Amino acid sequence: MKTRLLFILVFISIGQLEAIAQRVLQGVLSDYAEGDGLIISYDIVTGDKISWGFIDKSGNIEIPLQSNHLDRVKKMAVKAQKKAPKGFTLKFPTVADEFTCRFPDIKFENPDGMLSGLPDLILTDKKKKAENGNIYPVNHPTIANWLHNHQQGDIALGYYLRFCFAEEKGSAKGTCVVNTYTGLGDENFDAFTLFDLDLEEGWNIIRYEIEEVFPSKSGRIFPKVTQVSKIEKLPEDMSWERVGGS
């Protein structure tokens, strides 16, 4: 029986840490000029368009962080399972599922704790028709493009953020090492992911910081050392980057 992980994450920003306590994420997209719109995602199985927040004509973003988030996405999962291909079972990932790799050296606390979050976010109009790009909280536009292209293409030093909802407290500590081929002859290198992650029950801001890159002889730039940790507030040098759209 094949299994598909249903993990919904967000690439999002807030104006101040207090916005989390108010259960609302807020931010500004500086290059926005498409008028009032919605922030949506697509269900990976049904294709339904799901609204998560809105953006106004000045680029101000607002997304509620609901305390009943897990209840909502569990109902979505039940609906999606009914339409899933035969032989597929949808399930939420755990701490161990999400923060590990093929050759792990990771110590977990509560490895079976359930995780969820918000999906990759798409800007659309009020009728959910036009697609005006995806949005990413990063400190370098190259990283936003790398994320938008499914972590393919060049990367740069810097970081991106994700929001994750943990059903219970948990942690992941240690280092993953993956031998990575560049696609040029026999050129390869070891890529390191360093986990120093303590998750609180509820919403967590997770920073993925690319601390070192590997420049291939082909000209491509790969992430070599990535540090994964929970942070309490947004870094001052974070900015919104929009990729794609008409």
Disulfide bonds with the S-S distance in Angstrom:
Cys101-Cys176 2.38
